[in-house]
């Protein structure tokens, strides 16, 4: 009953920028942490950035200083601003939101469909 829809991926040259968005809809009582992950072919999915409901943020070392995560609770949306993109950033990017949909205070992870980000050199 909860769906996450991602947008903003695409093809960009090295040094360029993209902004990803992920909006949740459906039966939502409360959302705790929101985050972004990425996965390149043949590689393990890795955490890119996470932001808690209290505003605490953590970034992967590889993106620190270049990417910025933010959230809009009124819109149930998490964003990822990506600047100074490098070819090694090429991957499918997935958003995740931990959602309590019934007021039980038990949070379940919901994943977006993934959006392709390709950075050319």
N, C-alpha and C positions, 0 to 999 in steps of 0.2 A: 504493500500500500504506500510505499515511499519510493520515489524515483528521483534520480540525480541526472541532470542533463548538462553536458559540458559543451563549451564553444570556445573559439579563439585560436585554435591550432592552425598550422599552415606551413608554407615554405618561406624561409627567410635567409638572407645572406649573413655570413659571420659579421658580428658587430651590430646587428639589427636587434629589434625588440618585438615581443609579442605579449599580449595580455590574455590569459586564460580565465574563464568564468565557469562556475559550477553552481547551479541553482537546484535546490531540493523542493519537491512538491509532494502533496499527499497528506496523510495523517501524521502530523508532526506536533508533538507536545513540547519537546525541548531538544536542543542540539548541544552536545558537549564539544568535543574536539572536532576540528576540520583540518584536512591535510591534503597534500599533493604527493603522489608517487610517480615514478617513471620506470619504464622497462624497455630496454633495447633488445633486438632479436638475439636469442641465445644467452641472455644475461638475466640475473636475478632482479626482481622488482626491488627498487630502493626508495627509501623515504627522501623526498626533496625538501619539504617544509611542513610544519604543523603549527597550528595556532589553537590554543585552548579557549574555553569560554571566558576565562579570566584575562585573556590577552597575552599570555606567555607564548613566546615564539621560539622555535628552534629550526635551524637550517642545516642541510648537509654542507660539509666543508667545501665541496666542489662548486656550490652556488652562492656561498656567502659573499655579500657585497654586490652581487649582480641581480639576485631575485628578491622580490618582496611579496610576502603573503599578507592578505588582509581579509576581513569578513564584514558582512552586513547582516546582522541578525534579523532585522526587519524583513529582509528579502530572502532569508535562508540561503545566502550565497557566500561562497568563498572565491577569492581571486588570487591569481599569481601573475605579478608583473615581472617579465623576464627581459632584462637588458644585457647588452654586451654578449649576445649569444655566441656560442662556440660550436663547431661541428660535433664535439663530444656531448653536447646537450641533445642531440638527435635521439628521439625515443617516442613511445606512446606514453602520454601523460594521463594519469587517472586521479580523480579526486575521490576523497573518502570523507564521509560525515557520520559521526556517531550519534544516532537518533534514538530518543525515547518517544515512541509513537502512541503510547497508551497512558502515560502518567504513572507508570510503574517504577520509574527511576532506574530501569534497567536499559542500558544503552547498547544498541546493536549497530555494527558497521554496515553502511551502505556505500556502494561503489558506483561511480559514473561509468559510462560506456567506453571511455578513453578517447583521446584526441591526438592525432599525429602531429608532432613537431619535427620538422626537418630543417637543419641548418647547413647550408652549403659553404664551402671554403672558397 
